[in-house]
Amino acid sequence: MAEIINLRSVRKAKDKADARAQADANAVKFGRRKGDKALEAAQLEKARRDLDGHVLPPKEPE
């Protein structure tokens, strides 16, 4: 005898799997890891500090 299948739950499972596959594809295409974001932020902060360190003080009028 054949097994009874609830088509609604099969459809929902398929939709869920499709959505997860789309999310994974978007993560690869657009996403960055948390560590990568933190590294970039640290590099930008260091570059800003280094640039601010090279600013000359204003000259006093003679």
HURAFEN-V774250 format. One record per helix or strand. SS is the DSSP state (2 for helix, 1 for strand). FROM is the first residue (numbers start at 1). LEN is the number of residues. If there is no record, write none. Layout:
ss = <SS;SS>
from = <FROM;FROM>
len = <LEN;LEN>
//
This chain:
ss = <2;2>
from = <7;34>
len = <24;20>
//
